[in-house]
Amino acid sequence: MTTIQSNQNLPTKINKLNLNIIGVGKVSSAMGILWQQSNHINVQAIFNRSMSASIDLQQHLPHIKICTNLHEMPPADIIVIGVSDQIIPLMAEQIKQIDWIKPETLLIHFSGSLSSKILINDEQKALTGSIHPVFAFSHIDTAIKTLPGNLCALEGDEQAIPVLQKLAQWARLQPFPINADQKARYHAALSISANFLVTLNDYARKILTSLAIPQDLADKLVNQLMQQNLNQLQQYAPVEALTGPIKRGDTDTIMRHWEALSDEEHSLYRALAWQTLSLTSLSEEKREQIKSIATAKD
Ligand SMILES: NC(=O)c1ccc[n+]([C@@H]2O[C@H](COP(=O)([O-])OP(=O)(O)OC[C@H]3O[C@@H](n4cnc5c(N)ncnc54)[C@H](OP(=O)(O)O)[C@@H]3O)[C@@H](O)[C@H]2O)c1
């Protein structure tokens, strides 16, 4: 086993670092394959709750050892905890029982909202870190091809940072630092941009299909407009990219929208209209008029 040392020489080590994966999910599988391809990492052993995910990963990495419990895992330089966020604290508890963990062993997880500090307690001695790829992992095979080049957030023990940077590079990701204590807020922003875009898309499509507009036309209309606006946002700040009746202070149109929407549809329209006002340069009086329309009784 190659020892991770807490010094600046580590990233230039030529020997491969041995890595074990606990929780063979979409992220750990894709990252494991990319790391193995880098020739700097040997993904040597994996442990998962069910056997099927382990067997799938072994198809990509035939040399790996599939373990049926944590204690079968051979000593490693790096332990990757790839379980879902709710299970990470439980898994961290179980990892404490592994007898070969040394102060220089690096434990990492991929969570965007949890700090790496949750991986150990005060008495335990190991390095901890987190690599959060900013990417939606829906399928492992697609991720292997399209993940390289994307951003990833890093945080962890000071001595672990050079290794985390190397791990990001070896997966062909672009790392940036994140404050471990601010991850919940950081992750909320990313979830808003990724998940709520999809929610908004669905919200608009359903309003159109309620008018007997064919589904494929509704899909096209909404996707086309969303894509145009995303393209604008590549070039312009949100205040410059925004168009529409709220930007113009067109209270008549906003009133017509409000009257045409159902009670159920009102709450999201109201929240978004209020948030959108912060992107306009409307007078205080105009803002109040718009707010009063979008608070009129449902
Ligand atoms: N998905 C994304 O787009 C994404 C993006 C960035 C970061 N992340 C982060 O990456 C991490 C993993 O997410 P994921 O999407 O890869 O999760 P996932 O695909 O749901 O995989 C989780 C894996 O953990 C295994 N597992 C669960 N409980 C276990 C236990 N007690 N013992 C052993 N294995 C157990 C599951 O086993 P089974 O096969 O038996 O279910 C599954 O293979 C999370 O921290 C997440 O926040 C996810």
The ligand as a MOL file (V3000), in Angstrom:
LIG
                    3D

  0  0  0     0  0            999 V3000
M  V30 BEGIN CTAB
M  V30 COUNTS 48 52 0 0 0
M  V30 BEGIN ATOM
M  V30 1 N -26.7410 11.5600 -7.9950 0
M  V30 2 C -26.1750 12.7300 -8.2570 0
M  V30 3 O -26.4640 13.3630 -9.2610 0
M  V30 4 C -25.1250 13.2780 -7.2980 0
M  V30 5 C -24.3550 14.3740 -7.7140 0
M  V30 6 C -23.3360 14.8220 -6.8760 0
M  V30 7 C -23.1400 14.2260 -5.6320 0
M  V30 8 N -23.9470 13.1970 -5.2510 0 CHG=1
M  V30 9 C -23.6690 12.5670 -3.9520 0
M  V30 10 O -23.0560 11.2970 -4.1660 0
M  V30 11 C -23.4110 10.3910 -3.1110 0
M  V30 12 C -23.9630 9.1190 -3.6970 0
M  V30 13 O -25.0970 9.4350 -4.4870 0
M  V30 14 P -25.5790 8.4380 -5.6600 0
M  V30 15 O -26.5690 9.2060 -6.4770 0
M  V30 16 O -24.4100 7.8040 -6.3120 0 CHG=-1
M  V30 17 O -26.3590 7.3580 -4.7960 0
M  V30 18 P -27.0090 5.9940 -5.2890 0
M  V30 19 O -26.8350 5.8200 -6.7690 0
M  V30 20 O -28.3580 5.9280 -4.6920 0
M  V30 21 O -26.0670 4.9280 -4.6060 0
M  V30 22 C -25.9670 4.7480 -3.2360 0
M  V30 23 C -25.3250 3.3850 -3.0640 0
M  V30 24 O -25.1140 3.1610 -1.6620 0
M  V30 25 C -25.4970 1.8170 -1.3880 0
M  V30 26 N -25.8710 1.6960 0.0130 0
M  V30 27 C -26.9330 2.2660 0.6410 0
M  V30 28 N -26.9410 1.9060 1.9280 0
M  V30 29 C -25.8690 1.0950 2.0990 0
M  V30 30 C -25.3390 0.3920 3.2040 0
M  V30 31 N -25.9210 0.4620 4.4040 0
M  V30 32 N -24.2250 -0.3460 3.0260 0
M  V30 33 C -23.6230 -0.4180 1.8270 0
M  V30 34 N -24.0690 0.2260 0.7250 0
M  V30 35 C -25.1770 0.9610 0.8680 0
M  V30 36 C -26.6740 1.5490 -2.3000 0
M  V30 37 O -26.8190 0.1630 -2.4090 0
M  V30 38 P -27.9650 -0.5730 -3.2640 0
M  V30 39 O -27.3390 -0.8220 -4.6130 0
M  V30 40 O -28.2310 -1.8140 -2.4930 0
M  V30 41 O -29.1410 0.3550 -3.3150 0
M  V30 42 C -26.2210 2.2370 -3.5810 0
M  V30 43 O -25.4400 1.4070 -4.3960 0
M  V30 44 C -24.3660 11.1510 -2.1900 0
M  V30 45 O -23.6170 11.7070 -1.1430 0
M  V30 46 C -24.9010 12.2620 -3.1020 0
M  V30 47 O -25.3040 13.4010 -2.3850 0
M  V30 48 C -24.9250 12.7020 -6.0470 0
M  V30 END ATOM
M  V30 BEGIN BOND
M  V30 1 1 1 2
M  V30 2 2 2 3
M  V30 3 1 2 4
M  V30 4 1 4 5
M  V30 5 2 4 48
M  V30 6 2 5 6
M  V30 7 1 6 7
M  V30 8 2 7 8
M  V30 9 1 8 9
M  V30 10 1 8 48
M  V30 11 1 9 10
M  V30 12 1 9 46
M  V30 13 1 10 11
M  V30 14 1 11 12
M  V30 15 1 11 44
M  V30 16 1 12 13
M  V30 17 1 13 14
M  V30 18 2 14 15
M  V30 19 1 14 16
M  V30 20 1 14 17
M  V30 21 1 17 18
M  V30 22 2 18 19
M  V30 23 1 18 20
M  V30 24 1 18 21
M  V30 25 1 21 22
M  V30 26 1 22 23
M  V30 27 1 23 24
M  V30 28 1 23 42
M  V30 29 1 24 25
M  V30 30 1 25 26
M  V30 31 1 25 36
M  V30 32 1 26 27
M  V30 33 1 26 35
M  V30 34 2 27 28
M  V30 35 1 28 29
M  V30 36 1 29 30
M  V30 37 2 29 35
M  V30 38 1 30 31
M  V30 39 2 30 32
M  V30 40 1 32 33
M  V30 41 2 33 34
M  V30 42 1 34 35
M  V30 43 1 36 37
M  V30 44 1 36 42
M  V30 45 1 37 38
M  V30 46 2 38 39
M  V30 47 1 38 40
M  V30 48 1 38 41
M  V30 49 1 42 43
M  V30 50 1 44 45
M  V30 51 1 44 46
M  V30 52 1 46 47
M  V30 END BOND
M  V30 END CTAB
M  END
